[in-house]
Amino acid sequence: MTTGVSVMRLVLGVIGAIMLLGGIALVASGIPGVFVGALWLIPSGMVLVIVAVVEVSRYRSQAAENGRSSAIGPGGGETGRLEPRFQRTDEVFVDPTSNVRMRVYMDARTGDRRYLAE
């Protein structure tokens, strides 16, 4: 995972936690009229916290993410050799953020996909 992605996840998580705790504090305060604001803060904060926890790097398999490998390929894809079960497909696209041409490889049995820069 790149440093920029890690920082963004941290920022989203902190903002979400502040919103969530702020909404809960407003509800607990019992001040009349703040209930509507709290109803907005609590779900919004929960969404940001969930996004920060669940978000993963683009074009990487769950195995690569779980391994927390620091070797992220060009365009955010996999690095190294793929298992033989992954076959090259005709699907190619250009990653919009890095302008790197990516090739899709797929395991026909499971539908798992991997992405390698060309």
N, CA and C atoms as a LAMMPS dump frame, in Angstrom:
ITEM: TIMESTEP
0
ITEM: NUMBER OF ATOMS
354
ITEM: BOX BOUNDS ff ff ff
-5.0000000000000000e+02 5.0000000000000000e+02
-5.0000000000000000e+02 5.0000000000000000e+02
-5.0000000000000000e+02 5.0000000000000000e+02
ITEM: ATOMS id mol type element x y z
1 1 1 N 0.844 -1.165 0
2 1 2 C 0 0 0
3 1 3 C 0.893 1.233 0
4 2 1 N 0.555 2.188 -0.82
5 2 2 C 1.381 3.379 -0.905
6 2 3 C 1.14 4.282 0.29
7 3 1 N 2.092 5.183 0.533
8 3 2 C 1.99 6.086 1.674
9 3 3 C 0.77 6.977 1.563
10 4 1 N 0.485 7.492 0.353
11 4 2 C -0.671 8.359 0.159
12 4 3 C -1.973 7.677 0.521
13 5 1 N -2.097 6.4 0.14
14 5 2 C -3.303 5.648 0.463
15 5 3 C -3.397 5.437 1.965
16 6 1 N -2.288 5.133 2.622
17 6 2 C -2.285 4.925 4.067
18 6 3 C -2.695 6.193 4.802
19 7 1 N -2.173 7.325 4.358
20 7 2 C -2.514 8.601 5.002
21 7 3 C -3.992 8.906 4.804
22 8 1 N -4.504 8.681 3.591
23 8 2 C -5.916 8.95 3.324
24 8 3 C -6.811 8.062 4.17
25 9 1 N -6.449 6.793 4.305
26 9 2 C -7.242 5.898 5.154
27 9 3 C -7.241 6.384 6.596
28 10 1 N -6.084 6.834 7.085
29 10 2 C -5.989 7.34 8.448
30 10 3 C -6.847 8.587 8.621
31 11 1 N -6.761 9.516 7.668
32 11 2 C -7.545 10.753 7.747
33 11 3 C -9.044 10.435 7.732
34 12 1 N -9.48 9.571 6.81
35 12 2 C -10.899 9.201 6.756
36 12 3 C -11.344 8.531 8.059
37 13 1 N -10.51 7.659 8.578
38 13 2 C -10.852 6.978 9.829
39 13 3 C -10.98 7.937 10.994
40 14 1 N -10.063 8.901 11.096
41 14 2 C -10.11 9.879 12.192
42 14 3 C -11.337 10.777 12.057
43 15 1 N -11.579 11.295 10.851
44 15 2 C -12.757 12.153 10.647
45 15 3 C -14.041 11.383 10.951
46 16 1 N -14.108 10.134 10.459
47 16 2 C -15.288 9.31 10.724
48 16 3 C -15.489 9.052 12.204
49 17 1 N -14.405 8.769 12.919
50 17 2 C -14.518 8.51 14.361
51 17 3 C -14.971 9.761 15.105
52 18 1 N -14.459 10.929 14.711
53 18 2 C -14.879 12.188 15.348
54 18 3 C -16.354 12.441 15.082
55 19 1 N -16.792 12.237 13.842
56 19 2 C -18.213 12.437 13.509
57 19 3 C -19.095 11.475 14.298
58 20 1 N -18.69 10.224 14.35
59 20 2 C -19.463 9.212 15.06
60 20 3 C -19.553 9.53 16.553
61 21 1 N -18.42 9.824 17.17
62 21 2 C -18.419 10.134 18.607
63 21 3 C -19.143 11.448 18.895
64 22 1 N -19 12.431 17.98
65 22 2 C -19.716 13.699 18.15
66 22 3 C -21.219 13.507 18.097
67 23 1 N -21.681 12.682 17.172
68 23 2 C -23.114 12.403 17.078
69 23 3 C -23.639 11.697 18.309
70 24 1 N -22.884 10.738 18.797
71 24 2 C -23.288 10.025 20.015
72 24 3 C -23.322 10.985 21.208
73 25 1 N -22.336 11.887 21.304
74 25 2 C -22.299 12.868 22.399
75 25 3 C -23.494 13.816 22.322
76 26 1 N -23.868 14.209 21.098
77 26 2 C -25.038 15.088 20.947
78 26 3 C -26.306 14.399 21.42
79 27 1 N -26.483 13.142 21.056
80 27 2 C -27.668 12.4 21.493
81 27 3 C -27.658 12.257 23.013
82 28 1 N -26.495 11.943 23.581
83 28 2 C -26.386 11.739 25.027
84 28 3 C -26.575 13.036 25.808
85 29 1 N -26.29 14.186 25.173
86 29 2 C -26.397 15.465 25.892
87 29 3 C -27.836 15.821 26.249
88 30 1 N -28.778 15.334 25.46
89 30 2 C -30.174 15.622 25.74
90 30 3 C -30.589 17.037 25.389
91 31 1 N -29.743 17.802 24.73
92 31 2 C -30.082 19.17 24.349
93 31 3 C -31.168 19.121 23.269
94 32 1 N -32.254 19.848 23.461
95 32 2 C -33.336 19.835 22.462
96 32 3 C -32.844 20.399 21.124
97 33 1 N -33.267 19.768 20.032
98 33 2 C -32.951 20.26 18.706
99 33 3 C -31.679 19.712 18.095
100 34 1 N -30.848 19.031 18.853
101 34 2 C -29.603 18.504 18.277
102 34 3 C -29.767 17.085 17.754
103 35 1 N -30.934 16.519 17.993
104 35 2 C -31.168 15.142 17.577
105 35 3 C -31.033 14.969 16.06
106 36 1 N -31.529 15.946 15.28
107 36 2 C -31.455 15.861 13.82
108 36 3 C -29.995 15.883 13.355
109 37 1 N -29.181 16.747 13.952
110 37 2 C -27.761 16.786 13.62
111 37 3 C -27.072 15.485 13.957
112 38 1 N -27.438 14.907 15.067
113 38 2 C -26.846 13.643 15.488
114 38 3 C -27.227 12.528 14.519
115 39 1 N -28.462 12.568 14.019
116 39 2 C -28.891 11.551 13.059
117 39 3 C -28.075 11.623 11.771
118 40 1 N -27.551 12.786 11.442
119 40 2 C -26.7 12.919 10.267
120 40 3 C -25.267 12.492 10.597
121 41 1 N -24.763 12.878 11.749
122 41 2 C -23.372 12.592 12.106
123 41 3 C -23.088 11.105 12.321
124 42 1 N -23.978 10.419 13.001
125 42 2 C -23.717 9.022 13.357
126 42 3 C -23.571 8.133 12.118
127 43 1 N -24.539 8.105 11.18
128 43 2 C -24.35 7.24 10.012
129 43 3 C -23.199 7.687 9.11
130 44 1 N -23.01 8.996 8.977
131 44 2 C -21.905 9.493 8.151
132 44 3 C -20.565 9.067 8.734
133 45 1 N -20.42 9.199 10.031
134 45 2 C -19.183 8.771 10.692
135 45 3 C -18.951 7.282 10.553
136 46 1 N -20.028 6.502 10.678
137 46 2 C -19.9 5.055 10.53
138 46 3 C -19.439 4.694 9.117
139 47 1 N -19.991 5.373 8.111
140 47 2 C -19.599 5.092 6.727
141 47 3 C -18.121 5.388 6.523
142 48 1 N -17.642 6.525 7.01
143 48 2 C -16.228 6.86 6.839
144 48 3 C -15.311 5.866 7.541
145 49 1 N -15.682 5.45 8.73
146 49 2 C -14.861 4.469 9.456
147 49 3 C -14.832 3.145 8.692
148 50 1 N -15.98 2.701 8.189
149 50 2 C -16.041 1.447 7.436
150 50 3 C -15.203 1.541 6.162
151 51 1 N -15.311 2.666 5.448
152 51 2 C -14.523 2.853 4.221
153 51 3 C -13.032 2.799 4.537
154 52 1 N -12.619 3.441 5.605
155 52 2 C -11.197 3.458 5.966
156 52 3 C -10.687 2.061 6.315
157 53 1 N -11.531 1.241 6.9
158 53 2 C -11.119 -0.1 7.304
159 53 3 C -11.147 -1.083 6.131
160 54 1 N -12.165 -0.969 5.272
161 54 2 C -12.393 -1.959 4.226
162 54 3 C -11.644 -1.651 2.934
163 55 1 N -11.365 -0.39 2.655
164 55 2 C -10.747 0.008 1.39
165 55 3 C -9.428 -0.722 1.181
166 56 1 N -9.216 -1.181 -0.03
167 56 2 C -7.962 -1.854 -0.385
168 56 3 C -7.397 -1.204 -1.636
169 57 1 N -6.121 -1.466 -1.885
170 57 2 C -5.492 -0.919 -3.082
171 57 3 C -6.141 -1.497 -4.332
172 58 1 N -6.236 -0.686 -5.362
173 58 2 C -6.867 -1.119 -6.598
174 58 3 C -6.018 -2.159 -7.302
175 59 1 N -6.704 -3.055 -8.009
176 59 2 C -6.09 -4.032 -8.902
177 59 3 C -5.166 -5.021 -8.205
178 60 1 N -5.325 -5.213 -6.918
179 60 2 C -4.503 -6.197 -6.22
180 60 3 C -5.414 -7.265 -5.642
181 61 1 N -4.933 -8.486 -5.667
182 61 2 C -5.714 -9.594 -5.138
183 61 3 C -5.791 -9.5 -3.62
184 62 1 N -6.734 -10.212 -3.065
185 62 2 C -6.864 -10.253 -1.612
186 62 3 C -5.629 -10.904 -0.996
187 63 1 N -5.048 -11.872 -1.697
188 63 2 C -3.838 -12.527 -1.19
189 63 3 C -2.691 -11.527 -1.089
190 64 1 N -2.556 -10.669 -2.092
191 64 2 C -1.497 -9.653 -2.052
192 64 3 C -1.769 -8.641 -0.951
193 65 1 N -3.019 -8.256 -0.779
194 65 2 C -3.375 -7.307 0.279
195 65 3 C -3.131 -7.908 1.661
196 66 1 N -3.522 -9.161 1.852
197 66 2 C -3.338 -9.806 3.157
198 66 3 C -1.873 -9.991 3.49
199 67 1 N -1.042 -10.181 2.462
200 67 2 C 0.381 -10.339 2.67
201 67 3 C 1.062 -9.029 2.998
202 68 1 N 0.331 -7.923 2.782
203 68 2 C 0.862 -6.574 3.039
204 68 3 C 2.205 -6.374 2.351
205 69 1 N 2.309 -6.944 1.152
206 69 2 C 3.534 -6.802 0.378
207 69 3 C 3.75 -5.347 0.016
208 70 1 N 4.973 -4.879 0.19
209 70 2 C 5.276 -3.499 -0.159
210 70 3 C 5.526 -3.362 -1.66
211 71 1 N 5.611 -4.494 -2.364
212 71 2 C 5.884 -4.461 -3.802
213 71 3 C 4.582 -4.341 -4.578
214 72 1 N 4.178 -3.114 -4.846
215 72 2 C 2.985 -2.863 -5.638
216 72 3 C 3.444 -2.582 -7.059
217 73 1 N 2.859 -3.285 -8.002
218 73 2 C 3.26 -3.143 -9.387
219 73 3 C 2.797 -1.835 -10.002
220 74 1 N 3.279 -1.548 -11.209
221 74 2 C 2.847 -0.347 -11.922
222 74 3 C 1.328 -0.335 -12.077
223 75 1 N 0.717 0.802 -11.895
224 75 2 C -0.732 0.911 -11.998
225 75 3 C -1.451 0.326 -10.801
226 76 1 N -0.708 -0.09 -9.779
227 76 2 C -1.326 -0.651 -8.575
228 76 3 C -1.598 -2.132 -8.669
229 77 1 N -1.151 -2.803 -9.738
230 77 2 C -1.429 -4.224 -9.928
231 77 3 C -0.482 -5.134 -9.183
232 78 1 N -0.567 -6.393 -9.551
233 78 2 C 0.273 -7.42 -8.932
234 78 3 C 1.719 -7.297 -9.43
235 79 1 N 2.636 -7.897 -8.703
236 79 2 C 4.027 -7.987 -9.135
237 79 3 C 4.41 -9.455 -9.183
238 80 1 N 5.452 -9.746 -9.908
239 80 2 C 5.955 -11.114 -9.959
240 80 3 C 5.147 -11.992 -10.9
241 81 1 N 5.369 -13.308 -10.769
242 81 2 C 4.7 -14.272 -11.639
243 81 3 C 3.376 -14.7 -11.023
244 82 1 N 2.393 -14.88 -11.889
245 82 2 C 1.09 -15.365 -11.442
246 82 3 C 1.089 -16.88 -11.41
247 83 1 N 0.195 -17.432 -10.618
248 83 2 C 0.024 -18.882 -10.595
249 83 3 C -0.42 -19.343 -11.98
250 84 1 N -0.085 -20.571 -12.366
251 84 2 C -0.436 -21.067 -13.707
252 84 3 C -1.942 -21.093 -13.982
253 85 1 N -2.768 -21.11 -12.945
254 85 2 C -4.217 -21.164 -13.154
255 85 3 C -4.762 -19.879 -13.789
256 86 1 N -4.003 -18.791 -13.736
257 86 2 C -4.449 -17.527 -14.323
258 86 3 C -4.032 -17.457 -15.782
259 87 1 N -5.018 -17.311 -16.644
260 87 2 C -4.793 -17.247 -18.079
261 87 3 C -4.984 -15.826 -18.58
262 88 1 N -4.156 -15.436 -19.51
263 88 2 C -4.228 -14.11 -20.121
264 88 3 C -5.562 -13.967 -20.862
265 89 1 N -6.226 -12.817 -20.698
266 89 2 C -7.46 -12.534 -21.425
267 89 3 C -7.2 -11.433 -22.451
268 90 1 N -8.195 -11.155 -23.265
269 90 2 C -8.091 -10.064 -24.239
270 90 3 C -8.432 -8.716 -23.603
271 91 1 N -8.826 -8.743 -22.337
272 91 2 C -9.237 -7.501 -21.672
273 91 3 C -8.018 -6.666 -21.269
274 92 1 N -7.974 -5.45 -21.783
275 92 2 C -6.899 -4.506 -21.489
276 92 3 C -7.553 -3.156 -21.222
277 93 1 N -7.006 -2.411 -20.268
278 93 2 C -7.514 -1.066 -20
279 93 3 C -6.369 -0.194 -19.523
280 94 1 N -6.599 1.093 -19.555
281 94 2 C -5.6 2.05 -19.08
282 94 3 C -6.082 2.586 -17.738
283 95 1 N -5.256 2.411 -16.715
284 95 2 C -5.596 2.92 -15.386
285 95 3 C -5.7 4.44 -15.472
286 96 1 N -6.846 5.012 -15.074
287 96 2 C -7.053 6.451 -15.249
288 96 3 C -6.169 7.342 -14.378
289 97 1 N -5.646 6.831 -13.275
290 97 2 C -4.827 7.681 -12.407
291 97 3 C -3.348 7.63 -12.736
292 98 1 N -2.884 6.496 -13.249
293 98 2 C -1.449 6.367 -13.54
294 98 3 C -1.15 6.306 -15.033
295 99 1 N -2.198 6.173 -15.856
296 99 2 C -2.055 6.021 -17.31
297 99 3 C -1.227 4.799 -17.694
298 100 1 N -1.253 3.771 -16.853
299 100 2 C -0.543 2.526 -17.125
300 100 3 C -1.515 1.541 -17.766
301 101 1 N -1.074 0.902 -18.83
302 101 2 C -1.885 -0.1 -19.524
303 101 3 C -1.857 -1.396 -18.704
304 102 1 N -3.043 -1.897 -18.351
305 102 2 C -3.165 -3.076 -17.505
306 102 3 C -3.778 -4.231 -18.299
307 103 1 N -3.241 -5.436 -18.1
308 103 2 C -3.766 -6.654 -18.726
309 103 3 C -4.477 -7.462 -17.655
310 104 1 N -5.622 -8.037 -18.014
311 104 2 C -6.401 -8.842 -17.08
312 104 3 C -6.087 -10.318 -17.303
313 105 1 N -5.843 -11.032 -16.21
314 105 2 C -5.65 -12.471 -16.213
315 105 3 C -6.752 -13.063 -15.35
316 106 1 N -7.278 -14.238 -15.749
317 106 2 C -8.417 -14.786 -15.027
318 106 3 C -8.281 -16.291 -14.824
319 107 1 N -8.755 -16.75 -13.681
320 107 2 C -8.889 -18.172 -13.405
321 107 3 C -10.303 -18.544 -13.842
322 108 1 N -10.429 -19.274 -14.937
323 108 2 C -11.738 -19.589 -15.502
324 108 3 C -12.599 -20.417 -14.55
325 109 1 N -11.964 -21.19 -13.69
326 109 2 C -12.722 -22.05 -12.771
327 109 3 C -13.385 -21.249 -11.662
328 110 1 N -12.661 -20.292 -11.087
329 110 2 C -13.19 -19.55 -9.941
330 110 3 C -13.665 -18.137 -10.279
331 111 1 N -13.202 -17.613 -11.426
332 111 2 C -13.558 -16.232 -11.779
333 111 3 C -12.636 -15.199 -11.167
334 112 1 N -11.633 -15.645 -10.374
335 112 2 C -10.677 -14.713 -9.79
336 112 3 C -9.926 -13.989 -10.9
337 113 1 N -9.649 -12.712 -10.663
338 113 2 C -8.955 -11.913 -11.658
339 113 3 C -7.706 -11.322 -11.056
340 114 1 N -6.68 -11.152 -11.896
341 114 2 C -5.444 -10.489 -11.51
342 114 3 C -5.124 -9.481 -12.594
343 115 1 N -4.413 -8.427 -12.223
344 115 2 C -4.099 -7.342 -13.141
345 115 3 C -2.593 -7.106 -13.142
346 116 1 N -2.002 -7.116 -14.334
347 116 2 C -0.57 -6.858 -14.482
348 116 3 C -0.366 -5.715 -15.47
349 117 1 N 0.604 -4.879 -15.175
350 117 2 C 0.936 -3.799 -16.105
351 117 3 C 1.615 -4.389 -17.328
352 118 1 N 1.31 -3.806 -18.478
353 118 2 C 1.975 -4.247 -19.714
354 118 3 C 3.108 -3.314 -20.045
